[in-house]
């Protein structure tokens, strides 16, 4: 049975997430907006959701789960959708940048 790491969306970003319109495709999420939660074993993301709903650790809209060695999923109003962590691109060094010679 796979283990899922739960990441809880912080309160300020959660309020913004609630008012954002649904967009299809892969959601890009920023790690700084999340707090790590427990690691829980379940047969699937929906089995995890069913196990936790109604309790104090229920998965809320905007929370992210990461399967051990597997994909990242974000919980939206319509269910779980694919997500990935935001990775800032580093600008490549231009060939035309001056190089100081000593």
C-alpha positions in Angstrom: 0.0 0.0 0.0 1.5 3.4 -1.0 2.3 6.1 1.5 1.2 9.7 0.9 2.8 12.8 2.3 0.2 15.4 2.9 1.0 19.1 2.5 -1.4 21.6 4.0 -2.0 24.9 2.2 -1.4 27.9 4.5 -4.5 30.0 5.3 -3.8 33.1 3.2 -3.0 31.2 0.0 -6.1 29.0 0.8 -8.4 32.0 0.7 -6.9 33.0 -2.7 -7.2 29.4 -4.0 -10.9 29.3 -3.2 -11.6 32.3 -5.4 -9.4 31.2 -8.3 -11.3 29.8 -11.3 -10.7 26.1 -12.1 -8.2 25.6 -14.9 -7.5 22.3 -16.5 -4.1 20.8 -16.8 -1.2 20.5 -14.4 -1.3 22.9 -11.4 2.0 24.6 -10.5 2.2 24.9 -6.7 4.8 26.7 -4.6 6.3 24.8 -1.6 6.5 28.1 0.4 2.7 28.1 0.5 2.5 24.7 2.2 3.3 23.1 5.5 4.2 19.4 5.6 1.6 17.2 7.3 1.6 13.5 8.2 2.5 10.6 6.0 -0.4 8.2 5.7 -0.8 4.9 3.9 -3.8 4.3 1.7 -4.7 2.3 -1.4 -5.3 5.5 -3.6 -5.7 9.2 -3.2 -9.5 8.8 -2.9 -9.1 6.1 -0.3 -6.9 8.5 1.7 -9.6 11.2 1.3 -12.3 8.9 2.5 -10.3 7.7 5.5 -9.6 11.2 6.6 -12.8 13.1 5.8 -15.0 14.1 8.8 -12.0 14.1 11.1 -9.6 16.8 12.3 -7.0 15.8 9.6 -9.4 15.9 6.6 -7.9 16.9 3.3 -9.2 20.4 2.4 -9.4 22.1 -1.0 -6.0 23.2 -2.0 -4.1 20.6 0.0 -1.5 18.5 -1.9 -0.6 14.9 -1.5 2.6 13.3 -2.8 2.8 9.5 -3.3 6.1 8.0 -2.2 8.1 7.8 -5.4 5.0 8.9 -7.4 3.1 11.9 -8.7 2.0 15.0 -6.9 -1.8 15.6 -6.7 -3.8 18.7 -5.6 -7.2 18.4 -4.1 -9.7 20.7 -5.9 -13.5 20.9 -5.8 -13.8 18.4 -8.6 -11.3 15.9 -7.1 -7.6 15.2 -7.3 -5.7 16.6 -10.2 -2.1 16.4 -11.3 0.3 19.1 -9.9 4.0 19.8 -9.8 6.2 22.0 -7.6 7.3 25.4 -9.0 10.9 25.4 -9.9 12.5 28.8 -10.7 14.4 28.9 -13.9 18.0 30.2 -13.7 18.9 32.5 -16.5 21.7 31.1 -18.6 24.9 33.1 -18.8 25.0 35.0 -22.0 28.0 34.6 -24.3 28.1 38.3 -24.8 28.5 39.1 -21.0 31.8 40.8 -20.4 34.4 38.7 -18.8 37.1 40.4 -16.7 40.6 39.3 -17.6 43.4 39.9 -15.1 
